Amino acid sequence: MKNLVVYSSRTGNTKKIAEAIFEVLPESKEIFMVEDAPSPDLYDFIAIGFWVDKGTADEKAQGYIKTIKEKKVGIFGTLGAYPNSIHAREVLSSVRELLDGNDLLGEFICQGKIDPYILDKMPKNGVHTMTQERKVRIDEAKKHPNETDCRYAQNAFREMLQGLVN
Ligand SMILES: Cc1cc2nc3c(=O)[nH]c(=O)nc-3n(C[C@H](O)[C@H](O)[C@H](O)COP(=O)(O)O)c2cc1C
């Protein structure tokens, strides 16, 4: 079986999770950033990673996802919001939709620190008003992805592939 990890990452959070997942995939396996990724047609299982931009997978990841047809796929992502939030659930559901027609084996999502430059530039009103709740969430994101996130991502992908062998 030929396994492929493809990830899109602006500031390194999703890259970190991608590399952790890659470690536990069985041979044969390859890992690429989305800009350099080969066609998914050459592989049996594709782990596709994205960072969340405006409530869904970032544009580069989306571009690649749209080229994946009739494959076994696992998705992973990082975002500023909590992984158990409605927002995270909506993100995953939108990515699942993009992968319609594939065999989706599982998914993993965790928080990832938000680029401070972007935070600074965000409007200071509306949904981005700096409430105490929002500050706590952003401060929590600063600690992710951590080693536990990496281990959970590894477990999720191990389980997906075990399902295939048995
Ligand atoms: C331009 C921009 C838009 C973002 N939009 C969202 C969003 O809609 N929802 C969210 O939860 N996080 C959002 N984030 C946070 C990122 O998804 C998060 O920090 C992610 O871990 C970045 O991953 P990377 O280091 O792999 O680029 C946004 C970050 C940036 C820079």
The ligand as an SDF file (V2000), in Angstrom:
LIG
                    3D

 31 33  0  0  0  0  0  0  0  0999 V2000
   -5.7990   34.5730    7.8060 C   0  0  0  0  0  0  0  0  0  0  0  0
   -6.1750   33.6120    8.8990 C   0  0  0  0  0  0  0  0  0  0  0  0
   -7.4870   33.1820    9.0100 C   0  0  0  0  0  0  0  0  0  0  0  0
   -7.8600   32.2850   10.0310 C   0  0  0  0  0  0  0  0  0  0  0  0
   -9.1600   31.8800   10.1170 N   0  0  0  0  0  0  0  0  0  0  0  0
   -9.5170   31.0450   11.1330 C   0  0  0  0  0  0  0  0  0  0  0  0
  -10.8710   30.6260   11.2630 C   0  0  0  0  0  0  0  0  0  0  0  0
  -11.7570   30.9530   10.4780 O   0  0  0  0  0  0  0  0  0  0  0  0
  -11.1710   29.8160   12.3110 N   0  0  0  0  0  0  0  0  0  0  0  0
  -10.2390   29.3860   13.2220 C   0  0  0  0  0  0  0  0  0  0  0  0
  -10.5900   28.6580   14.1520 O   0  0  0  0  0  0  0  0  0  0  0  0
   -8.9370   29.7380   13.0910 N   0  0  0  0  0  0  0  0  0  0  0  0
   -8.5470   30.5420   12.0830 C   0  0  0  0  0  0  0  0  0  0  0  0
   -7.2330   30.9130   11.9330 N   0  0  0  0  0  0  0  0  0  0  0  0
   -6.2080   30.3050   12.8350 C   0  0  0  0  0  0  0  0  0  0  0  0
   -5.3910   29.2410   12.1040 C   0  0  0  0  0  0  0  0  0  0  0  0
   -6.2250   28.2970   11.4510 O   0  0  0  0  0  0  0  0  0  0  0  0
   -4.4740   28.4730   13.0880 C   0  0  0  0  0  0  0  0  0  0  0  0
   -3.6300   29.3720   13.7710 O   0  0  0  0  0  0  0  0  0  0  0  0
   -3.6700   27.3820   12.3870 C   0  0  0  0  0  0  0  0  0  0  0  0
   -3.1170   26.5420   13.3720 O   0  0  0  0  0  0  0  0  0  0  0  0
   -2.5430   27.8960   11.5000 C   0  0  0  0  0  0  0  0  0  0  0  0
   -1.8780   26.7740   10.9660 O   0  0  0  0  0  0  0  0  0  0  0  0
   -0.4420   26.8090   10.2630 P   0  0  0  0  0  0  0  0  0  0  0  0
    0.5880   27.1660   11.3120 O   0  0  0  0  0  0  0  0  0  0  0  0
   -0.2490   25.4080    9.7650 O   0  0  0  0  0  0  0  0  0  0  0  0
   -0.4810   27.8220    9.1560 O   0  0  0  0  0  0  0  0  0  0  0  0
   -6.8590   31.8050   10.9480 C   0  0  0  0  0  0  0  0  0  0  0  0
   -5.5390   32.2540   10.8120 C   0  0  0  0  0  0  0  0  0  0  0  0
   -5.1820   33.1380    9.8090 C   0  0  0  0  0  0  0  0  0  0  0  0
   -3.7470   33.5630    9.6880 C   0  0  0  0  0  0  0  0  0  0  0  0
  1  2  1  0
  2  3  1  0
  2 30  2  0
  3  4  2  0
  4  5  1  0
  4 28  1  0
  5  6  2  0
  6  7  1  0
  6 13  1  0
  7  8  2  0
  7  9  1  0
  9 10  1  0
 10 11  2  0
 10 12  1  0
 12 13  2  0
 13 14  1  0
 14 15  1  0
 14 28  1  0
 15 16  1  0
 16 17  1  0
 16 18  1  0
 18 19  1  0
 18 20  1  0
 20 21  1  0
 20 22  1  0
 22 23  1  0
 23 24  1  0
 24 25  2  0
 24 26  1  0
 24 27  1  0
 28 29  2  0
 29 30  1  0
 30 31  1  0
M  END
$$$$
